[in-house]
Amino acid sequence: MKILLVDDHRSVVEGTKMLIESEPDMNVTIETDVYCVSDLVRIQHFDVILFDLYMPHINGADLARQVLVYVPDAVILIYSGFDIAPHFNLLMDSGVSGFIAKTSTREQLIQAIKCAARKEAIIPMQLLKQLRRQEIVVQGEKGNDQSTISKKEENLLRELAKGHSNKEISKTLLISQRSLEYSLTELFQKLSVNSRVEAIKKAKILGILPAEDLY
């Protein structure tokens, strides 16, 4: 079984490589430079790919999205030492097949890789109960009115969190700048905020965006 492990910490990948390769018939390729990953997955086949969540220049979720463009059937696990619960919806949207904690035992890590290779999802029990919400309900300031945040508005919030300009966001989301301005106005009203900074802060409180900035 061929496994790709991507993490910017050399000591971590070297140690994890030794753990995994202690299992017969498992071979690990390690990569610490995120810019090399896209080319690597295009020229080599990997049964399972493990990405750290927090890495310089790009996070594991966005890197997964990039890889899945080139290899749509890639099996990707987020291998992180951080609590991924606040980022669960974001990570599920990225197309990953599951999650494994760096605090896991060797047996748990090996079992997760084997299950993932069989196309089985790897989701901790505590997260299974909060499978992606179809809609996010926002309580109004007066407490007696509610509104929902759509998938498009979630995407808009993620672009705001990246610090992109209206021109950049409209290009990414394939909408006109005028439509974007209308969407921002409506979103700010739903969140009861007056600025981008307030919108991002409110989105983190609601769990729409990671509590700790991924970008």
C-alpha positions as a Markdown table, in Angstrom:
| # | Residue | x | y | z |
|---|---|---|---|---|
| 1 | Met | 0.0 | 0.0 | 0.0 |
| 2 | Lys | 1.4 | 3.4 | -1.0 |
| 3 | Ile | 0.8 | 6.3 | 1.4 |
| 4 | Leu | 1.7 | 10.0 | 1.0 |
| 5 | Leu | 2.2 | 11.9 | 4.2 |
| 6 | Val | 2.3 | 15.7 | 4.0 |
| 7 | Asp | 3.4 | 17.8 | 7.0 |
| 8 | Asp | 5.8 | 20.8 | 7.3 |
| 9 | His | 7.4 | 19.3 | 10.4 |
| 10 | Arg | 10.2 | 17.0 | 9.4 |
| 11 | Ser | 10.5 | 15.3 | 12.7 |
| 12 | Val | 6.7 | 14.5 | 12.7 |
| 13 | Val | 6.7 | 12.9 | 9.2 |
| 14 | Glu | 9.9 | 10.9 | 9.9 |
| 15 | Gly | 8.4 | 9.5 | 13.1 |
| 16 | Thr | 5.0 | 8.8 | 11.5 |
| 17 | Lys | 6.7 | 7.2 | 8.5 |
| 18 | Met | 8.5 | 4.8 | 10.9 |
| 19 | Leu | 5.3 | 3.9 | 12.7 |
| 20 | Ile | 3.4 | 3.2 | 9.5 |
| 21 | Glu | 6.2 | 1.3 | 7.8 |
| 22 | Ser | 6.5 | -1.0 | 10.8 |
| 23 | Glu | 3.4 | -2.6 | 9.2 |
| 24 | Pro | 4.1 | -5.1 | 6.5 |
| 25 | Asp | 3.4 | -4.0 | 2.9 |
| 26 | Met | 3.0 | -0.3 | 3.7 |
| 27 | Asn | 5.3 | 2.2 | 2.1 |
| 28 | Val | 5.3 | 5.9 | 3.0 |
| 29 | Thr | 6.4 | 8.9 | 0.8 |
| 30 | Ile | 6.9 | 12.0 | 2.8 |
| 31 | Glu | 6.6 | 15.6 | 1.6 |
| 32 | Thr | 7.2 | 18.8 | 3.6 |
| 33 | Asp | 6.7 | 21.3 | 0.8 |
| 34 | Val | 3.1 | 21.8 | 0.0 |
| 35 | Tyr | 3.9 | 23.3 | -3.4 |
| 36 | Cys | 5.2 | 19.9 | -4.6 |
| 37 | Val | 2.1 | 17.9 | -3.7 |
| 38 | Ser | 0.0 | 18.6 | -6.8 |
| 39 | Asp | 2.8 | 17.5 | -9.1 |
| 40 | Leu | 3.5 | 14.5 | -6.9 |
| 41 | Val | 0.0 | 13.1 | -7.0 |
| 42 | Arg | -0.2 | 13.5 | -10.7 |
| 43 | Ile | 2.8 | 11.4 | -11.4 |
| 44 | Gln | 2.4 | 8.8 | -8.6 |
| 45 | His | -0.5 | 6.8 | -7.4 |
| 46 | Phe | -1.2 | 6.7 | -3.6 |
| 47 | Asp | -3.7 | 4.5 | -1.9 |
| 48 | Val | -4.1 | 6.9 | 1.0 |
| 49 | Ile | -2.9 | 10.5 | 1.5 |
| 50 | Leu | -2.5 | 12.1 | 4.9 |
| 51 | Phe | -2.5 | 15.9 | 5.2 |
| 52 | Asp | -1.6 | 18.0 | 8.3 |
| 53 | Leu | -4.3 | 20.6 | 8.9 |
| 54 | Tyr | -2.2 | 23.6 | 9.7 |
| 55 | Met | 0.7 | 24.2 | 7.3 |
| 56 | Pro | 2.4 | 27.3 | 5.9 |
| 57 | His | 0.9 | 28.9 | 2.8 |
| 58 | Ile | -2.1 | 26.5 | 2.6 |
| 59 | Asn | -4.2 | 24.5 | 5.0 |
| 60 | Gly | -5.0 | 20.8 | 4.7 |
| 61 | Ala | -8.6 | 21.5 | 3.5 |
| 62 | Asp | -7.6 | 23.7 | 0.6 |
| 63 | Leu | -4.8 | 21.4 | -0.3 |
| 64 | Ala | -7.3 | 18.5 | -0.4 |
| 65 | Arg | -9.5 | 20.5 | -2.8 |
| 66 | Gln | -6.5 | 21.1 | -5.1 |
| 67 | Val | -5.5 | 17.5 | -5.2 |
| 68 | Leu | -9.1 | 16.3 | -5.8 |
| 69 | Val | -9.1 | 18.4 | -9.0 |
| 70 | Tyr | -6.3 | 16.4 | -10.4 |
| 71 | Val | -7.2 | 13.1 | -8.7 |
| 72 | Pro | -10.9 | 13.0 | -8.1 |
| 73 | Asp | -10.9 | 9.6 | -6.5 |
| 74 | Ala | -8.0 | 10.4 | -4.1 |
| 75 | Val | -8.5 | 9.1 | -0.5 |
| 76 | Ile | -7.4 | 11.9 | 1.8 |
| 77 | Leu | -7.3 | 11.9 | 5.6 |
| 78 | Ile | -6.6 | 15.0 | 7.8 |
| 79 | Tyr | -3.9 | 14.0 | 10.2 |
| 80 | Ser | -3.8 | 16.7 | 12.9 |
| 81 | Gly | -2.8 | 17.4 | 16.5 |
| 82 | Phe | -5.5 | 20.0 | 16.8 |
| 83 | Asp | -9.2 | 19.6 | 17.6 |
| 84 | Ile | -10.9 | 19.4 | 14.2 |
| 85 | Ala | -14.4 | 19.8 | 15.6 |
| 86 | Pro | -14.6 | 23.6 | 15.0 |
| 87 | His | -13.6 | 22.9 | 11.3 |
| 88 | Phe | -15.8 | 19.9 | 10.7 |
| 89 | Asn | -18.2 | 21.4 | 8.2 |
| 90 | Leu | -15.3 | 23.1 | 6.4 |
| 91 | Leu | -13.3 | 19.9 | 6.2 |
| 92 | Met | -16.3 | 17.8 | 5.0 |
| 93 | Asp | -16.8 | 20.3 | 2.2 |
| 94 | Ser | -13.2 | 19.9 | 1.1 |
| 95 | Gly | -13.8 | 16.3 | 0.1 |
| 96 | Val | -11.6 | 14.5 | 2.6 |
| 97 | Ser | -12.4 | 10.9 | 3.6 |
| 98 | Gly | -11.9 | 11.4 | 7.3 |
| 99 | Phe | -9.7 | 12.4 | 10.2 |
| 100 | Ile | -7.1 | 10.8 | 12.4 |
| 101 | Ala | -5.5 | 12.5 | 15.4 |
| 102 | Lys | -1.7 | 12.7 | 15.9 |
| 103 | Thr | -2.3 | 11.5 | 19.4 |
| 104 | Ser | -3.6 | 8.2 | 18.0 |
| 105 | Thr | -1.8 | 4.9 | 18.8 |
| 106 | Arg | 0.1 | 3.1 | 16.1 |
| 107 | Glu | -2.7 | 0.5 | 15.9 |
| 108 | Gln | -5.4 | 3.2 | 15.5 |
| 109 | Leu | -3.3 | 5.0 | 12.8 |
| 110 | Ile | -2.8 | 1.7 | 10.8 |
| 111 | Gln | -6.4 | 0.7 | 11.2 |
| 112 | Ala | -7.6 | 4.2 | 9.9 |
| 113 | Ile | -5.3 | 3.9 | 6.9 |
| 114 | Lys | -6.6 | 0.4 | 6.1 |
| 115 | Cys | -10.2 | 1.5 | 6.4 |
| 116 | Ala | -9.7 | 4.6 | 4.3 |
| 117 | Ala | -8.1 | 2.4 | 1.6 |
| 118 | Arg | -11.3 | 0.4 | 1.5 |
| 119 | Lys | -13.2 | 3.6 | 0.9 |
| 120 | Glu | -14.6 | 3.7 | 4.4 |
| 121 | Ala | -15.1 | 7.1 | 6.1 |
| 122 | Ile | -13.0 | 7.7 | 9.2 |
| 123 | Ile | -15.0 | 10.0 | 11.5 |
| 124 | Pro | -14.6 | 10.1 | 15.3 |
| 125 | Met | -17.7 | 9.1 | 17.2 |
| 126 | Gln | -18.1 | 12.6 | 18.8 |
| 127 | Leu | -18.3 | 14.1 | 15.3 |
| 128 | Leu | -20.5 | 11.5 | 13.8 |
| 129 | Lys | -23.4 | 13.1 | 15.7 |
| 130 | Gln | -22.9 | 16.5 | 14.1 |
| 131 | Leu | -22.8 | 15.4 | 10.4 |
| 132 | Arg | -23.0 | 18.5 | 8.2 |
| 133 | Arg | -26.0 | 20.7 | 8.9 |
| 134 | Gln | -28.0 | 21.4 | 5.9 |
| 135 | Glu | -28.6 | 24.9 | 7.1 |
| 136 | Ile | -27.2 | 27.2 | 9.8 |
| 137 | Val | -29.9 | 29.1 | 11.7 |
| 138 | Val | -29.0 | 32.6 | 12.9 |
| 139 | Gln | -31.1 | 34.1 | 15.7 |
| 140 | Gly | -32.1 | 37.7 | 15.2 |
| 141 | Glu | -31.2 | 40.5 | 17.7 |
| 142 | Lys | -34.7 | 40.6 | 19.1 |
| 143 | Gly | -34.7 | 36.8 | 19.7 |
| 144 | Asn | -38.0 | 36.2 | 17.9 |
| 145 | Asp | -36.8 | 36.1 | 14.3 |
| 146 | Gln | -34.5 | 33.7 | 12.6 |
| 147 | Ser | -32.8 | 33.4 | 9.3 |
| 148 | Thr | -30.6 | 30.8 | 7.6 |
| 149 | Ile | -27.1 | 31.0 | 6.2 |
| 150 | Ser | -27.0 | 29.4 | 2.7 |
| 151 | Lys | -24.2 | 27.4 | 1.2 |
| 152 | Lys | -23.4 | 30.3 | -1.1 |
| 153 | Glu | -23.2 | 32.7 | 1.9 |
| 154 | Glu | -20.9 | 30.2 | 3.6 |
| 155 | Asn | -18.6 | 30.3 | 0.6 |
| 156 | Leu | -18.8 | 34.1 | 0.6 |
| 157 | Leu | -17.7 | 34.2 | 4.3 |
| 158 | Arg | -14.7 | 32.0 | 3.5 |
| 159 | Glu | -13.6 | 34.4 | 0.8 |
| 160 | Leu | -14.0 | 37.3 | 3.2 |
| 161 | Ala | -11.9 | 35.5 | 5.8 |
| 162 | Lys | -9.1 | 35.2 | 3.2 |
| 163 | Gly | -9.0 | 39.0 | 3.0 |
| 164 | His | -9.9 | 39.1 | -0.7 |
| 165 | Ser | -11.2 | 42.3 | -2.3 |
| 166 | Asn | -14.7 | 42.4 | -3.9 |
| 167 | Lys | -13.2 | 42.1 | -7.3 |
| 168 | Glu | -11.3 | 39.0 | -6.3 |
| 169 | Ile | -14.3 | 37.5 | -4.6 |
| 170 | Ser | -16.7 | 38.2 | -7.5 |
| 171 | Lys | -14.2 | 36.5 | -9.9 |
| 172 | Thr | -13.9 | 33.4 | -7.6 |
| 173 | Leu | -17.6 | 33.0 | -7.0 |
| 174 | Leu | -18.4 | 33.8 | -10.7 |
| 175 | Ile | -20.8 | 36.7 | -9.9 |
| 176 | Ser | -20.9 | 40.3 | -10.8 |
| 177 | Gln | -19.5 | 42.9 | -8.3 |
| 178 | Arg | -23.0 | 44.4 | -8.0 |
| 179 | Ser | -24.5 | 41.1 | -7.1 |
| 180 | Leu | -21.7 | 40.6 | -4.6 |
| 181 | Glu | -22.5 | 43.9 | -3.0 |
| 182 | Tyr | -26.2 | 42.9 | -2.7 |
| 183 | Ser | -25.2 | 39.5 | -1.2 |
| 184 | Leu | -22.9 | 41.2 | 1.3 |
| 185 | Thr | -25.6 | 43.6 | 2.4 |
| 186 | Glu | -28.1 | 40.7 | 2.9 |
| 187 | Leu | -25.4 | 38.6 | 4.7 |
| 188 | Phe | -24.5 | 41.5 | 7.1 |
| 189 | Gln | -28.2 | 41.9 | 7.9 |
| 190 | Lys | -28.6 | 38.2 | 8.7 |
| 191 | Leu | -25.6 | 38.3 | 11.0 |
| 192 | Ser | -26.6 | 41.6 | 12.5 |
| 193 | Val | -23.1 | 43.1 | 11.7 |
| 194 | Asn | -21.9 | 46.2 | 10.0 |
| 195 | Ser | -18.5 | 45.2 | 8.6 |
| 196 | Arg | -16.4 | 42.4 | 7.2 |
| 197 | Val | -14.4 | 42.1 | 10.4 |
| 198 | Glu | -17.6 | 41.7 | 12.4 |
| 199 | Ala | -19.0 | 39.2 | 9.9 |
| 200 | Ile | -15.9 | 37.0 | 10.1 |
| 201 | Lys | -16.0 | 37.2 | 13.9 |
| 202 | Lys | -19.7 | 36.3 | 14.1 |
| 203 | Ala | -19.2 | 33.4 | 11.6 |
| 204 | Lys | -16.5 | 32.0 | 13.8 |
| 205 | Ile | -18.7 | 32.2 | 16.8 |
| 206 | Leu | -21.4 | 30.3 | 14.9 |
| 207 | Gly | -19.0 | 27.7 | 13.8 |
| 208 | Ile | -19.3 | 28.6 | 10.1 |
| 209 | Leu | -15.6 | 29.5 | 9.9 |
| 210 | Pro | -12.8 | 27.9 | 12.0 |
| 211 | Ala | -12.4 | 29.5 | 15.4 |
| 212 | Glu | -8.7 | 29.7 | 14.6 |
| 213 | Asp | -8.0 | 31.3 | 11.2 |
| 214 | Leu | -6.9 | 28.6 | 8.7 |
| 215 | Tyr | -5.6 | 31.0 | 6.1 |
